[in-house]
């Protein structure tokens, strides 16, 4: 068997994870032709066929499954080695890669970033805002050290840590009939025009569960996958919505929207995710500690 390099091993892992040579090639920034040639060379070196390319998606053969497990172990150990090597050098630098849903809030991240640099001035913090399913992918594929998202679910590869709970409130324009009310009962929403989240989002299912448990049916006039678009719809008087209170702070302060407390409790849980059985780099561990206890 000839020598292999980490790039070859990572390419194979990504091809198998995505059941696609083209997707694996894209993730590794090589052409599909180059990825196919690398796969053929790997099979030649090992003297065995790893994948059945005649199937769509690709079928992983027994030898391919063995090599995939090996590839994952090697790449994990490589990353752990790099982390330990940096710590051995005594560096306080390093880069923390964070994947977060859009609605974590830029102001919240700005505060965290300021405190993080106060603790580790030589480090770098990279934050990428993604849809929830992409946050999971980034952490699983080790393109992010830490993920921040709502309604987090643990998996075989993902550990979940609680972060905080955000109170959900009724949001509407200042011209809406609810504007003068100090609170809103769930029953007040019966038949009302409602701006909702896309049905595939966990927050949408939670809001609909809340309404159902209180025997309320609303008239959903539109759905969105992000809070800024929902707030824009509310400002144009399309209806009301139920949103996390921290996401409305600036709009309320500037008179664009009203946030009215609900008489029944509803919260949005936010959580922290990272890979199971993976040692976080020191800088990432510092950021994690900051998230969990900002006063420490």
N, C-alpha and C positions, 0 to 999 in steps of 0.2 A: 504494500500500500504506500503510495507517495505521500508527500507532506500536504497538509491542509492548512488553510489560513482561516482566521476568524470571520472574514468577510464571506467566504464560501459557506461556512457553517451557519452564519446568520441568515444568508440568503435562503438556504434550505429550510431553516426553521420558519421563516416568514412565508415561503411558498406553501408549506404544509398547514400552517395556522390559517391561511386564507384559502386553501384548496385551489390556488390559482397561481400559475407561473407569472402572468402579467401583473397581478397585484403584488406578488413578492418582488418582482423586478422594480416596480414603481417605488415600493417602500425602501429599496436599496439603491435607488437612483441609477439603475442600469437598464439597458434595452431588454425587451423580451427575448430577442435573439441571443444576447449575451447570457441571460439567465438560463436559457435552454442549454446553451453550450456548457455552462458551469455545472449544470445538473448532470449532463452526459459525462463530463470529466470526473465528477464525483462518483458516479456509478462505475466508471471504468477503473478508478482507483480502488474502489471497494470490491469490485468483481461481482456485483450483484445489482439487480434492478430494484430501485427504491419506490418508484411511483408508476402507476399504470396511467399513461397519458391519454388512453383511448376513451376514458370515462370523463364526463363532465358532471359535477366537479371532479377533480383528480381523485383517483383511488390510491390510498396509502397502502403499500404492500407490507408484509410482516417485517422485512429488513428495513423498510422506510420508517416504520413505527419505532424500531429499535434505535435507528440513527437519530430520529427526531428527539427521543428522550435524552440521548447522549448530547445532542446539540444544545438543548435547553440547559442541561447541567453545566456544560462547558461555558456557555455564555453567562450564566449566573455566577459561576466561579470567577470568570474573567472580570466581571463588574465588581464583585466583592474584593478581588485582589487589587483592583485600581483604587477602590476606596481605602483599603488598609494601607496601601503604599503611600497615598497622600497623607494619611494620618501619621504614618511612620516618619514622613518628612517634616511633620510638625506644622503643616500648613493650616491656617484658619480660613483659607479661601474655599474655592469650589463653587459649583453652580447648583442651585436648587431649581428643579423643573416642576412647576405646579400646573396641573390641568384643572380648570374650574368652569362651572356653568356660568353663563352670562350674568345671572341674577344674584351672584354672590355680592356684586356691587363694587364699582370702581373706588368709591370712597372708603369702603371697608378694606380693600386690598391696599390702598395707599397708606392707611394707618399701619397695617401689618408690615408693609415694606419698610416704612420708616423705623419701626421698632426692630425689625430684623437687622437692618444695617447698623443700628446702634449697638447690637450685640455682636455682629460679625461684619465689620467694615470692609474686609477684603473679599467677601463672598459676592456672588451674583444671584439674583432672584429672577427667574424667567416665568412669567405667567401667560398661559395660553387659554383663551376662552372658547369653550366647545359645547356642543350638545351633550346631554347626559350620557348617551351610549358611547360617545367618542371619548368622554372622560375615562370610562371603564377601560376602553381599548388602549388608551395612552398609558394607563398604569399597568395593565396586563402585559403590554408589549415593551414595557420599561422605557417608553419615551417620556414618561413623567415619573417623578419620585412619589408625589403625593397628588391625590385628587380631592376636590371639594365639590360636593353636590348635594342636592336635596333627596330625601327618601332613599338613602343608600342601602343597598342589599349586599350582604356578604356572599361570596361564591367560593368555589374550591381554591381559587387563586387570589382572592381579594379579602382583606381584613377591613372591617368597618370600626371606626371609633366615633362616638358621639361628639358633636361640636357644640351646637346651640339650637334653640328652638325660637322661631320667629312667629309672633302673633299675627294671625290673619284677620284682616278687617274688610269692611265693605268700602269699595272705592267708587266714586261717582264725580261728575262735574259739579261745580258750584251752582249751576242752574237746575240741577235735578231736584225733584220733589222731596227727596230725602235730606236735602241740605240742612234743614233746620233741626233735624233729629239728633239727640245726644247719643242714642244707641239704636241699633236695628235688631229686631227679633227675626229669626229665620222665617217665621210665618209671613212677615212683611214682604218677602221676596216672591210669594206665589204669583206665577204668571208674568213676572217682570221680564223686560228685555235684558238679556245677560250676555256679557262678553266673556267667553271661556277660553281655556287652554286647549291645545290640540289633544285629541282623545288618547293618543299613545303616551302622553306624559303622566308620570305618577301623581303630580299635583292635581291634574285634571280628575283622575280617579278619586283622589281624596276629597276634593271639593264636591264632586257628585255624590260620594258616599255621605258626606255631611248633610247635603240637601235632602237626600233620600231618607236618612234617619229621622229628619224633622218633618217628613211628609210633604216636602215642597217640590213643586215643579216649576222650572223657569223656562222662558222662551229664549233659547240660545240664538242670537242673531249673527254671531261670528266667532271664529276660533283662531288663536294665534299660538306660535311656538315660542314667543318671547314677550317679556313684560313691557318693554318700550312700545311695541306695536299695540298692545292692549291699552296702555295708558293714552296713547294717541287716539284710539277709538273712543275711549271714555271722554276725553276732552272735547270730541266732536259730538257728544251727546248720544252715542249709539246705545247706551244702556248703563248697567252697573256691573261690577265684577267683585270677586273676592281675591285679594292680593296680600302678600306679606307686607306688614306695616313699614319695615325699614326701606322697602323699595319706593315708598311714597313720600319720604321725608322732604325732599327738595320740592316736589310738586305741590305739597300742602303748604310749605313755607312761602312759596311764590304765588299761591292762590290759584294754581291751575286745576287742582283736584281737591276733593274732600276725602278724608279717611275717617269712617265712622265705626266705632267698636261694635262687634257682634255680641249679643247677650249670651250666646252659647260659645263655648271655648273651641277654637280650632287653631292649630299651630302647624307650621311647616318645619319639620326637622331637617337640619343640615348636618352632614357628617363628613368625616375625613376617611379616605381610603388609601391603602397602599398594598403592595404585594406581600402575600404570606411568605414566611421563611426567607425574607430578604433583609440583609443588614442595610439600613439606610446610611448614606454618607453622613458625616458629622454635621455638615451644614444643613442637610435636610432634616436631621434629627433636631437640630436647634430650632428650625422653623416649625416642626411638629410640636415641640414643647411650647413654643410661643402661641400657637393656635389653641392649645389645650389649657394653658395658664398664662395669660398675657402679663400677669403681675409678678411672675416668678423671676 
